[in-house]
Amino acid sequence: MTDLDISIEPDHPAGAGGPAVSILGTGMLGTALARALLRAGHRVTVWNRTPGKADALVADGATARRTPVEAVAAGQMVITSVSTYDDVQAVLTPASDGLDGLAGRTLVNLSSGTPDQARSLAAWATEQGAAYLDGAAMSGTRLVGRPDALFLYSGDPDAFAASEAALASLGRPAYLGADPGAASVHDTALLMMNMGVLSGFYQAVALVGAAGVEAPAFAATATDYLPYATGLLADHARQIHEGRYTGDDGTLDVYVVAMGHVVDASRRLGVGIDIPATIKSLLEQGVAAGFGDDGLARLADVVAGR
Ligand SMILES: NC(=O)c1ccc[n+]([C@@H]2O[C@H](COP(=O)([O-])OP(=O)(O)OC[C@H]3O[C@@H](n4cnc5c(N)ncnc54)[C@H](OP(=O)(O)O)[C@@H]3O)[C@@H](O)[C@H]2O)c1
Protein backbone atom coordinates (compact mmCIF):
# COMPACT_ATOMS: atom_id res chain seq x y z
CA MET A 1 0.00 0.00 0.00
CA THR A 2 1.33 3.47 -0.86
CA ASP A 3 0.64 6.66 1.12
CA LEU A 4 -1.96 7.50 -1.49
CA ASP A 5 -3.91 4.32 -0.82
CA ILE A 6 -4.68 5.20 2.79
CA SER A 7 -8.45 5.41 3.23
CA ILE A 8 -10.32 6.50 6.30
CA GLU A 9 -13.26 4.32 7.36
CA PRO A 10 -16.33 6.57 7.85
CA ASP A 11 -18.10 6.25 11.22
CA HIS A 12 -21.36 5.74 9.35
CA PRO A 13 -20.66 3.80 6.17
CA ALA A 14 -23.31 3.57 3.51
CA GLY A 15 -25.20 0.32 3.08
CA ALA A 16 -25.49 -1.42 -0.25
CA GLY A 17 -28.57 0.64 -1.10
CA GLY A 18 -27.28 4.13 -0.23
CA PRO A 19 -26.67 6.19 2.88
CA ALA A 20 -26.94 4.72 6.36
CA VAL A 21 -30.20 6.00 7.83
CA SER A 22 -31.11 6.49 11.48
CA ILE A 23 -34.73 6.77 12.47
CA LEU A 24 -35.68 8.39 15.77
CA GLY A 25 -39.20 7.34 16.71
CA THR A 26 -40.55 3.96 15.66
CA GLY A 27 -44.24 4.56 16.10
CA MET A 28 -46.58 3.73 13.23
CA LEU A 29 -44.89 6.00 10.70
CA GLY A 30 -41.29 5.41 11.84
CA THR A 31 -41.79 1.65 11.65
CA ALA A 32 -43.15 1.86 8.10
CA LEU A 33 -40.23 4.11 7.09
CA ALA A 34 -37.68 1.74 8.58
CA ARG A 35 -39.23 -1.27 6.82
CA ALA A 36 -39.17 0.51 3.45
CA LEU A 37 -35.54 1.55 3.86
CA LEU A 38 -34.51 -1.95 4.92
CA ARG A 39 -36.28 -3.41 1.88
CA ALA A 40 -34.33 -0.95 -0.30
CA GLY A 41 -31.05 -2.20 1.15
CA HIS A 42 -30.16 0.69 3.47
CA ARG A 43 -28.34 0.19 6.71
CA VAL A 44 -30.99 1.25 9.22
CA THR A 45 -30.49 2.21 12.84
CA VAL A 46 -33.48 2.87 15.06
CA TRP A 47 -34.16 4.45 18.41
CA ASN A 48 -37.45 4.67 20.25
CA ARG A 49 -38.19 6.28 23.62
CA THR A 50 -40.04 3.21 24.85
CA PRO A 51 -37.61 0.31 24.48
CA GLY A 52 -38.86 -2.87 22.88
CA LYS A 53 -41.08 -1.17 20.29
CA ALA A 54 -38.35 -1.56 17.69
CA ASP A 55 -37.79 -5.29 18.34
CA ALA A 56 -39.66 -6.38 15.23
CA LEU A 57 -37.51 -4.03 13.15
CA VAL A 58 -34.37 -5.52 14.64
CA ALA A 59 -35.65 -8.95 13.60
CA ASP A 60 -36.01 -7.49 10.08
CA GLY A 61 -32.39 -6.30 10.03
CA ALA A 62 -32.33 -2.90 11.74
CA THR A 63 -29.89 -2.06 14.53
CA ALA A 64 -31.45 -0.62 17.70
CA ARG A 65 -29.56 1.96 19.77
CA ARG A 66 -30.21 2.81 23.40
CA THR A 67 -29.93 6.58 23.05
CA PRO A 68 -30.66 9.21 20.40
CA VAL A 69 -26.97 10.20 20.58
CA GLU A 70 -25.87 6.72 19.49
CA ALA A 71 -28.57 6.53 16.83
CA VAL A 72 -27.65 9.90 15.34
CA ALA A 73 -23.98 8.90 15.24
CA ALA A 74 -24.84 5.84 13.14
CA GLY A 75 -26.58 7.66 10.28
CA GLN A 76 -25.61 9.91 7.42
CA MET A 77 -29.30 10.67 7.14
CA VAL A 78 -31.28 11.12 10.37
CA ILE A 79 -35.05 10.88 10.13
CA THR A 80 -37.23 12.07 13.00
CA SER A 81 -40.71 10.61 13.28
CA VAL A 82 -41.96 11.48 16.75
CA SER A 83 -45.28 13.07 17.65
CA THR A 84 -44.52 16.82 17.59
CA TYR A 85 -41.76 19.32 16.83
CA ASP A 86 -41.31 19.84 20.57
CA ASP A 87 -40.64 16.11 20.84
CA VAL A 88 -38.16 16.34 17.94
CA GLN A 89 -36.31 19.09 19.75
CA ALA A 90 -36.42 17.19 23.05
CA VAL A 91 -34.87 14.16 21.34
CA LEU A 92 -32.30 15.99 19.22
CA THR A 93 -30.99 18.60 21.64
CA PRO A 94 -29.04 16.09 23.75
CA ALA A 95 -28.08 14.22 20.56
CA SER A 96 -26.56 17.36 19.09
CA ASP A 97 -24.19 17.63 22.07
CA GLY A 98 -23.06 14.03 22.07
CA LEU A 99 -20.41 12.36 19.94
CA ASP A 100 -20.05 14.45 16.80
CA GLY A 101 -23.72 15.51 16.94
CA LEU A 102 -25.67 16.39 13.83
CA ALA A 103 -22.82 18.17 12.06
CA GLY A 104 -22.34 16.95 8.50
CA ARG A 105 -25.53 14.88 8.50
CA THR A 106 -28.84 15.44 6.77
CA LEU A 107 -31.78 15.79 9.14
CA VAL A 108 -35.14 14.90 7.62
CA ASN A 109 -38.06 15.63 9.91
CA LEU A 110 -41.28 13.81 9.07
CA SER A 111 -43.16 14.71 12.27
CA SER A 112 -46.16 16.95 11.61
CA GLY A 113 -46.37 20.56 12.74
CA THR A 114 -46.73 24.11 11.50
CA PRO A 115 -44.65 25.93 8.85
CA ASP A 116 -43.13 28.18 11.55
CA GLN A 117 -42.07 25.17 13.59
CA ALA A 118 -40.41 23.74 10.47
CA ARG A 119 -38.54 27.01 9.82
CA SER A 120 -37.40 27.25 13.42
CA LEU A 121 -36.18 23.61 13.47
CA ALA A 122 -34.37 24.26 10.17
CA ALA A 123 -32.58 27.27 11.67
CA TRP A 124 -31.57 25.23 14.72
CA ALA A 125 -30.37 22.28 12.62
CA THR A 126 -28.31 24.62 10.42
CA GLU A 127 -26.66 26.04 13.56
CA GLN A 128 -25.70 22.45 14.44
CA GLY A 129 -24.04 22.07 11.03
CA ALA A 130 -26.71 19.76 9.62
CA ALA A 131 -28.46 20.07 6.28
CA TYR A 132 -32.22 20.21 6.89
CA LEU A 133 -35.17 18.86 4.97
CA ASP A 134 -38.69 19.15 6.27
CA GLY A 135 -41.00 16.42 5.08
CA ALA A 136 -44.64 15.45 5.08
CA ALA A 137 -45.84 11.88 4.63
CA MET A 138 -49.04 12.40 2.68
CA SER A 139 -50.24 8.82 2.17
CA GLY A 140 -50.53 7.33 5.66
CA THR A 141 -48.44 4.30 6.49
CA ARG A 142 -49.92 1.54 4.35
CA LEU A 143 -48.46 2.78 1.07
CA VAL A 144 -45.01 3.66 2.46
CA GLY A 145 -42.32 2.07 0.31
CA ARG A 146 -44.44 2.18 -2.84
CA PRO A 147 -44.18 4.77 -5.62
CA ASP A 148 -47.82 5.80 -5.07
CA ALA A 149 -47.01 7.04 -1.54
CA LEU A 150 -46.48 10.79 -1.83
CA PHE A 151 -43.86 12.51 0.35
CA LEU A 152 -43.40 16.29 0.25
CA TYR A 153 -40.05 17.88 1.08
CA SER A 154 -38.69 21.38 1.37
CA GLY A 155 -35.48 22.92 2.65
CA ASP A 156 -31.84 22.60 1.62
CA PRO A 157 -31.83 21.99 -2.17
CA ASP A 158 -28.41 20.31 -2.20
CA ALA A 159 -29.46 17.97 0.60
CA PHE A 160 -32.58 17.05 -1.36
CA ALA A 161 -30.58 16.35 -4.51
CA ALA A 162 -28.14 14.18 -2.55
CA SER A 163 -30.91 12.37 -0.64
CA GLU A 164 -33.51 11.98 -3.38
CA ALA A 165 -32.62 8.39 -4.28
CA ALA A 166 -32.77 7.26 -0.65
CA LEU A 167 -36.00 9.20 -0.04
CA ALA A 168 -37.50 7.51 -3.10
CA SER A 169 -37.35 4.25 -1.10
CA LEU A 170 -40.12 5.70 1.07
CA GLY A 171 -42.38 6.80 -1.78
CA ARG A 172 -42.52 9.44 -4.49
CA PRO A 173 -40.53 12.45 -3.25
CA ALA A 174 -41.82 15.87 -4.35
CA TYR A 175 -39.50 18.83 -3.64
CA LEU A 176 -41.29 22.12 -3.00
CA GLY A 177 -38.40 24.56 -2.67
CA ALA A 178 -35.86 25.98 -0.26
CA ASP A 179 -38.32 27.43 2.27
CA PRO A 180 -38.35 24.75 5.00
CA GLY A 181 -41.97 25.70 5.79
CA ALA A 182 -43.23 24.86 2.29
CA ALA A 183 -43.81 21.13 2.91
CA SER A 184 -45.82 21.95 6.02
CA VAL A 185 -47.84 24.62 4.18
CA HIS A 186 -48.77 22.05 1.53
CA ASP A 187 -49.38 19.38 4.17
CA THR A 188 -51.88 21.65 5.94
CA ALA A 189 -53.56 22.60 2.66
CA LEU A 190 -53.81 19.01 1.43
CA LEU A 191 -55.13 17.81 4.80
CA MET A 192 -57.87 20.43 4.46
CA MET A 193 -58.62 19.22 0.95
CA ASN A 194 -58.69 15.58 1.97
CA MET A 195 -60.99 16.33 4.89
CA GLY A 196 -63.28 18.28 2.55
CA VAL A 197 -63.49 15.37 0.12
CA LEU A 198 -63.99 12.77 2.85
CA SER A 199 -66.52 14.86 4.79
CA GLY A 200 -68.48 15.25 1.56
CA PHE A 201 -68.21 11.50 1.04
CA TYR A 202 -69.53 10.79 4.56
CA GLN A 203 -72.47 13.14 3.96
CA ALA A 204 -73.12 11.37 0.67
CA VAL A 205 -72.91 7.93 2.32
CA ALA A 206 -75.47 9.10 4.89
CA LEU A 207 -77.77 10.38 2.14
CA VAL A 208 -77.69 7.24 0.02
CA GLY A 209 -77.72 5.07 3.15
CA ALA A 210 -81.04 6.65 4.15
CA ALA A 211 -82.30 5.48 0.75
CA GLY A 212 -81.07 1.92 1.37
CA VAL A 213 -77.81 2.05 -0.64
CA GLU A 214 -74.91 0.43 1.18
CA ALA A 215 -71.63 2.32 1.57
CA PRO A 216 -69.45 -0.13 -0.44
CA ALA A 217 -71.80 0.01 -3.42
CA PHE A 218 -71.86 3.80 -3.26
CA ALA A 219 -68.06 3.97 -2.97
CA ALA A 220 -67.78 2.32 -6.38
CA THR A 221 -70.08 4.92 -7.96
CA ALA A 222 -68.29 7.76 -6.15
CA THR A 223 -64.91 6.50 -7.36
CA ASP A 224 -66.20 6.59 -10.94
CA TYR A 225 -67.40 10.17 -10.35
CA LEU A 226 -64.18 11.54 -8.82
CA PRO A 227 -62.23 11.96 -12.09
CA TYR A 228 -64.81 14.61 -13.08
CA ALA A 229 -64.04 16.55 -9.88
CA THR A 230 -60.25 16.16 -10.10
CA GLY A 231 -60.49 17.15 -13.77
CA LEU A 232 -61.82 20.55 -12.66
CA LEU A 233 -58.83 21.38 -10.47
CA ALA A 234 -56.44 22.64 -13.14
CA ASP A 235 -59.12 24.65 -14.94
CA HIS A 236 -60.49 26.24 -11.77
CA ALA A 237 -56.92 26.99 -10.64
CA ARG A 238 -56.36 28.83 -13.93
CA GLN A 239 -59.57 30.81 -13.41
CA ILE A 240 -58.51 31.75 -9.85
CA HIS A 241 -55.03 32.70 -11.10
CA GLU A 242 -56.43 34.88 -13.90
CA GLY A 243 -59.33 36.26 -11.85
CA ARG A 244 -61.81 35.33 -14.61
CA TYR A 245 -64.60 32.94 -13.62
CA THR A 246 -66.46 31.39 -16.50
CA GLY A 247 -69.87 30.06 -15.58
CA ASP A 248 -70.03 27.13 -18.00
CA ASP A 249 -69.72 24.57 -15.16
CA GLY A 250 -72.54 26.31 -13.29
CA THR A 251 -72.73 29.73 -11.63
CA LEU A 252 -72.92 30.56 -7.92
CA ASP A 253 -76.64 31.32 -8.46
CA VAL A 254 -77.14 27.78 -9.81
CA TYR A 255 -75.11 26.15 -7.02
CA VAL A 256 -76.99 28.01 -4.24
CA VAL A 257 -80.20 26.38 -5.47
CA ALA A 258 -78.50 22.98 -5.89
CA MET A 259 -77.05 23.05 -2.38
CA GLY A 260 -80.48 24.09 -1.11
CA HIS A 261 -81.75 20.77 -2.50
CA VAL A 262 -78.97 18.90 -0.65
CA VAL A 263 -79.84 20.66 2.62
CA ASP A 264 -83.57 19.93 2.16
CA ALA A 265 -82.98 16.30 1.19
CA SER A 266 -80.66 15.77 4.17
CA ARG A 267 -83.17 17.27 6.57
CA ARG A 268 -86.03 15.18 5.13
CA LEU A 269 -84.00 12.00 5.46
CA GLY A 270 -82.94 12.79 9.03
CA VAL A 271 -79.32 13.33 8.00
CA GLY A 272 -77.28 16.17 9.58
CA ILE A 273 -77.09 19.39 7.56
CA ASP A 274 -73.91 21.00 8.98
CA ILE A 275 -71.73 20.26 5.95
CA PRO A 276 -74.14 21.23 3.12
CA ALA A 277 -75.48 24.23 5.08
CA THR A 278 -71.92 25.57 5.48
CA ILE A 279 -71.28 25.26 1.74
CA LYS A 280 -74.66 26.83 0.91
CA SER A 281 -73.85 29.72 3.25
CA LEU A 282 -70.51 30.35 1.50
CA LEU A 283 -72.28 30.34 -1.88
CA GLU A 284 -74.86 32.80 -0.54
CA GLN A 285 -72.06 35.10 0.64
CA GLY A 286 -70.69 35.05 -2.91
CA VAL A 287 -74.09 35.86 -4.38
CA ALA A 288 -74.60 38.67 -1.83
CA ALA A 289 -71.21 40.09 -2.89
CA GLY A 290 -72.48 40.31 -6.47
CA PHE A 291 -70.79 37.18 -7.89
CA GLY A 292 -73.98 35.23 -8.69
CA ASP A 293 -73.22 35.08 -12.43
CA ASP A 294 -69.66 33.86 -11.89
CA GLY A 295 -68.54 30.25 -12.06
CA LEU A 296 -68.05 28.09 -8.99
CA ALA A 297 -64.33 28.88 -8.77
CA ARG A 298 -65.32 32.38 -7.58
CA LEU A 299 -65.98 30.64 -4.24
CA ALA A 300 -62.18 30.69 -3.78
CA ASP A 301 -62.39 34.47 -3.27
CA VAL A 302 -65.23 34.10 -0.78
CA VAL A 303 -63.31 31.49 1.23
CA ALA A 304 -60.15 33.61 1.15
CA GLY A 305 -62.10 36.66 2.39
CA ARG A 306 -61.23 38.68 -0.73
N1 LIG B 1 -49.21 7.55 10.99
C1 LIG B 1 -49.39 8.25 9.87
O1 LIG B 1 -50.09 7.81 8.95
C2 LIG B 1 -48.73 9.59 9.69
C3 LIG B 1 -48.81 10.21 8.43
C4 LIG B 1 -48.22 11.45 8.25
C5 LIG B 1 -47.58 12.06 9.30
N2 LIG B 1 -47.53 11.45 10.51
C6 LIG B 1 -46.85 12.16 11.59
O2 LIG B 1 -45.74 11.40 12.00
C7 LIG B 1 -45.53 11.60 13.39
C8 LIG B 1 -45.52 10.24 14.07
O3 LIG B 1 -46.78 9.64 13.84
P1 LIG B 1 -47.09 8.12 14.22
O4 LIG B 1 -48.34 7.77 13.51
O5 LIG B 1 -45.89 7.29 14.02
O6 LIG B 1 -47.41 8.27 15.78
P2 LIG B 1 -47.32 7.16 16.91
O7 LIG B 1 -47.53 5.80 16.35
O8 LIG B 1 -48.23 7.66 17.99
O9 LIG B 1 -45.81 7.27 17.40
C9 LIG B 1 -45.35 8.40 18.07
C10 LIG B 1 -43.86 8.25 18.22
O10 LIG B 1 -43.35 9.43 18.84
C11 LIG B 1 -42.60 9.05 20.00
N3 LIG B 1 -42.65 10.14 20.96
C12 LIG B 1 -43.70 10.90 21.33
N4 LIG B 1 -43.33 11.84 22.21
C13 LIG B 1 -42.00 11.67 22.41
C14 LIG B 1 -41.05 12.32 23.22
N5 LIG B 1 -41.36 13.38 23.99
N6 LIG B 1 -39.77 11.88 23.18
C15 LIG B 1 -39.43 10.84 22.38
N7 LIG B 1 -40.29 10.16 21.60
C16 LIG B 1 -41.57 10.58 21.62
C17 LIG B 1 -43.28 7.80 20.48
O11 LIG B 1 -42.43 7.10 21.35
P3 LIG B 1 -43.03 6.03 22.41
O12 LIG B 1 -43.18 4.75 21.64
O13 LIG B 1 -42.03 5.99 23.47
O14 LIG B 1 -44.36 6.59 22.87
C18 LIG B 1 -43.46 7.08 19.13
O15 LIG B 1 -42.26 6.54 18.65
C19 LIG B 1 -46.64 12.53 13.87
O16 LIG B 1 -46.19 13.86 13.87
C20 LIG B 1 -47.70 12.33 12.82
O17 LIG B 1 -48.56 13.46 12.70
C21 LIG B 1 -48.08 10.23 10.73
The ligand as an SDF file (V2000), in Angstrom:
LIG
                    3D

 48 52  0  0  0  0  0  0  0  0999 V2000
  -49.2090    7.5520   10.9880 N   0  0  0  0  0  0  0  0  0  0  0  0
  -49.3910    8.2460    9.8740 C   0  0  0  0  0  0  0  0  0  0  0  0
  -50.0940    7.8050    8.9470 O   0  0  0  0  0  0  0  0  0  0  0  0
  -48.7270    9.5890    9.6940 C   0  0  0  0  0  0  0  0  0  0  0  0
  -48.8110   10.2100    8.4290 C   0  0  0  0  0  0  0  0  0  0  0  0
  -48.2200   11.4470    8.2490 C   0  0  0  0  0  0  0  0  0  0  0  0
  -47.5780   12.0590    9.2980 C   0  0  0  0  0  0  0  0  0  0  0  0
  -47.5330   11.4460   10.5110 N   0  0  0  0  0  0  0  0  0  0  0  0
  -46.8460   12.1590   11.5870 C   0  0  0  0  0  0  0  0  0  0  0  0
  -45.7410   11.3990   12.0040 O   0  0  0  0  0  0  0  0  0  0  0  0
  -45.5290   11.6020   13.3950 C   0  0  0  0  0  0  0  0  0  0  0  0
  -45.5230   10.2400   14.0690 C   0  0  0  0  0  0  0  0  0  0  0  0
  -46.7780    9.6410   13.8420 O   0  0  0  0  0  0  0  0  0  0  0  0
  -47.0900    8.1210   14.2200 P   0  0  0  0  0  0  0  0  0  0  0  0
  -48.3350    7.7740   13.5130 O   0  0  0  0  0  0  0  0  0  0  0  0
  -45.8870    7.2920   14.0210 O   0  0  0  0  0  0  0  0  0  0  0  0
  -47.4110    8.2740   15.7790 O   0  0  0  0  0  0  0  0  0  0  0  0
  -47.3240    7.1590   16.9150 P   0  0  0  0  0  0  0  0  0  0  0  0
  -47.5300    5.8020   16.3470 O   0  0  0  0  0  0  0  0  0  0  0  0
  -48.2330    7.6570   17.9900 O   0  0  0  0  0  0  0  0  0  0  0  0
  -45.8140    7.2660   17.3950 O   0  0  0  0  0  0  0  0  0  0  0  0
  -45.3460    8.4050   18.0650 C   0  0  0  0  0  0  0  0  0  0  0  0
  -43.8610    8.2490   18.2250 C   0  0  0  0  0  0  0  0  0  0  0  0
  -43.3540    9.4350   18.8400 O   0  0  0  0  0  0  0  0  0  0  0  0
  -42.6030    9.0530   19.9960 C   0  0  0  0  0  0  0  0  0  0  0  0
  -42.6450   10.1390   20.9610 N   0  0  0  0  0  0  0  0  0  0  0  0
  -43.6960   10.8960   21.3280 C   0  0  0  0  0  0  0  0  0  0  0  0
  -43.3310   11.8410   22.2140 N   0  0  0  0  0  0  0  0  0  0  0  0
  -42.0000   11.6680   22.4110 C   0  0  0  0  0  0  0  0  0  0  0  0
  -41.0450   12.3220   23.2210 C   0  0  0  0  0  0  0  0  0  0  0  0
  -41.3630   13.3770   23.9880 N   0  0  0  0  0  0  0  0  0  0  0  0
  -39.7690   11.8770   23.1790 N   0  0  0  0  0  0  0  0  0  0  0  0
  -39.4320   10.8360   22.3820 C   0  0  0  0  0  0  0  0  0  0  0  0
  -40.2880   10.1620   21.6030 N   0  0  0  0  0  0  0  0  0  0  0  0
  -41.5700   10.5850   21.6200 C   0  0  0  0  0  0  0  0  0  0  0  0
  -43.2750    7.7980   20.4770 C   0  0  0  0  0  0  0  0  0  0  0  0
  -42.4260    7.1000   21.3530 O   0  0  0  0  0  0  0  0  0  0  0  0
  -43.0330    6.0300   22.4070 P   0  0  0  0  0  0  0  0  0  0  0  0
  -43.1830    4.7520   21.6410 O   0  0  0  0  0  0  0  0  0  0  0  0
  -42.0290    5.9850   23.4660 O   0  0  0  0  0  0  0  0  0  0  0  0
  -44.3650    6.5860   22.8690 O   0  0  0  0  0  0  0  0  0  0  0  0
  -43.4640    7.0790   19.1320 C   0  0  0  0  0  0  0  0  0  0  0  0
  -42.2610    6.5440   18.6510 O   0  0  0  0  0  0  0  0  0  0  0  0
  -46.6380   12.5250   13.8730 C   0  0  0  0  0  0  0  0  0  0  0  0
  -46.1890   13.8590   13.8700 O   0  0  0  0  0  0  0  0  0  0  0  0
  -47.7040   12.3340   12.8220 C   0  0  0  0  0  0  0  0  0  0  0  0
  -48.5630   13.4570   12.7010 O   0  0  0  0  0  0  0  0  0  0  0  0
  -48.0760   10.2290   10.7270 C   0  0  0  0  0  0  0  0  0  0  0  0
  1  2  1  0
  2  3  2  0
  2  4  1  0
  4  5  1  0
  4 48  2  0
  5  6  2  0
  6  7  1  0
  7  8  2  0
  8  9  1  0
  8 48  1  0
  9 10  1  0
  9 46  1  0
 10 11  1  0
 11 12  1  0
 11 44  1  0
 12 13  1  0
 13 14  1  0
 14 15  2  0
 14 16  1  0
 14 17  1  0
 17 18  1  0
 18 19  2  0
 18 20  1  0
 18 21  1  0
 21 22  1  0
 22 23  1  0
 23 24  1  0
 23 42  1  0
 24 25  1  0
 25 26  1  0
 25 36  1  0
 26 27  1  0
 26 35  1  0
 27 28  2  0
 28 29  1  0
 29 30  1  0
 29 35  2  0
 30 31  1  0
 30 32  2  0
 32 33  1  0
 33 34  2  0
 34 35  1  0
 36 37  1  0
 36 42  1  0
 37 38  1  0
 38 39  2  0
 38 40  1  0
 38 41  1  0
 42 43  1  0
 44 45  1  0
 44 46  1  0
 46 47  1  0
M  CHG  2   8   1  16  -1
M  END
$$$$
